[in-house]
Amino acid sequence: MKTFKAMIAAAALVTMVGCSGSSAAYKAGTYTGTAEGHNGNVSVEVTVSDTAITAVKVTEQAETAGIADGALNTLPDAIVKANSAEVDAVAGCTDTSEAIKEAVKAALAQAK
């Protein structure tokens, strides 16, 4: 019985030690990414903590005013809220939406 209890205690200890490793998803900081949009490059600045995307800002773009505004104005906040670049594209501005998402992915790749 003592051996069984010792084995259970050892298994629990190994499990706790295995779970205590770093849970950081990112290296905290601000990173940039660029992807091809409908009218040229779309550049973003992405700020992350160890565990989350905290800000996304489109810093450069040449997309068509009025048409791309939906993606430019809503996608950055949607990405922060979802903590992921895997969000739905904005209807009517698919190219711009995909460019923002790809640029964010490029920035996040630097933060890993």
PyMOL commands that set and color helices and strands:
alter all, ss='L'
color gray80, all
select helices_A, chain A and resi 2-19+69-82+94-110
alter helices_A, ss='H'
color red, helices_A
select strands_A, chain A and resi 29-36+41-48+53-60
alter strands_A, ss='S'
color yellow, strands_A
deselect
rebuild
show_as cartoon
